[in-house]
Amino acid sequence: MASVPPSDIVTQPHAKIVFNAPYDNMRAYQIKVINVGDRRIGYAIKTTNLRRLHIDPPAGVLEPRETALLTVNCEAFDVNSEDTNSDRITIEWTNAPNNAAAGQFRREWFQSDGTVRRKNLPIEYNR
């Protein structure tokens, strides 16, 4: 597992997530994460703003060629008084062990000697 780096993933959207005003209620945005490789991967989603952005589910396992549908929730906030320039989500993924039970994510996969890959999706807030 450690010697073979994980394959690519594809996200839809590919480059960024866009939320549209007004921001006085929670907003939801769905993204797809697709494992285009031939190995099972574990993924975990991080965000730069835990107070404003929440991901559901925040982690999981994707079989080869499988797709996950994730929801990014943006809490209500005052877009004029808060700095949103560094908001983004980061998708991290690594190969899951061959003997791992299907669908059972383990955070320790990311602490092993295997390669962890990352993809950043900036958040854009239209006013």
N, C-alpha and C positions, 0 to 999 in steps of 0.2 A: 504494500500500500504506500509506503513512504517513498519508494523510488520512482513511482509514476505520478507525475503532477496531474491534478484534476483537469478535466476538459473544460472548454468554455461553457458559459451559460449565455442565454439570450434573454433580454428583458424587453417587455412591451409596456411602457414606452422605452425606447432605447437610450435616450440621452438625458432627460430631465422629467420631473414631475411638476405639473402646473396646477395651482389652486387659484380660483377666481373669487374676487370680492363679491359680496361683503363677508367679513370675518366675524360677525356677531353670533354665529352658530357654528357648531362643529361641521367640518367638511370631510368627506371621504373620497378617496381616489383608489382605484384598483389597478394593480400591476400584475403582470404575468412574469414568472421566472421559469425558464425552460432549460432543462438539462439536455444539451445536445450531444453529450458524450455517451460512451459505452459502459460507464461505471456508475454505480450508485454514489450519490454525494450527500453530504450533510451541509445545510446552509443555516446561517444566522444573520439576522438583520440588526444593524445598529443605527442610531440616529444621533445627530449633533445637538438636538434639542428635545430632551426627554419630557419636558414640561408641555411642549406644544404638539409633538409628533408621536404617534403610537402606531405600531405595526401589528397586524393580526393575520396569521400567526407569526411570532417573532423568530421562529426556527422550525426546521423540519428536515425531512429526508426526501430526495427525489431519485426515483429509479431512472435508468437510462431512457431518454426520450420523453420523460414525464414532465408535466407542467403543473406549477402551483399558482393559485390565484391568491394574492395577498392584498389586504386592505390597509392603506395608509390613512389614518385619521388625524386631522388637524383640529386642535381645540380652538375655540373662539379666542381672539386676542385683538389688541389694538394695533393694526398694521402701521399706523403713523408714529407710534411711540416705542416700538420694539425693533431691534436690529435683526433682520432676517437674512442678511447677506451670506452667512456661513451655514445656513440650514441645508442639510442633505441627509440622505440615508446611504448606508454602506452595506452592500451584500457581501458577506464572506462565505466561501464554500471550500470544502476539502473532500477528498475521497472518504467514503465510509468503508469500514472493514468488511471484507467478504462474509465474515461470520456474524455480522451484526444482524439483529432481527429486523425484518422489513418494517420500515416506518418508525423505528425507535431511535430518535435523535439522542446523541450523547455529546455534551459540551467538551468532554475530554479529547474528542477527536481533534480539536483545534489546538490542544496543548502537546500533541505528539510531535514526532519529528517529520511528519508529512508536510507537504506544501499547502499553504492557505492562500487562496486567491481572493481578490477584492475588486468590486466594481462600485463606483460612487455614482449616485443619481442626485444632482443638485435639486433643490426645491425652489421653484419660482412662484412668487405671489403677485398676481395681477391685481391692480387697484381699480 
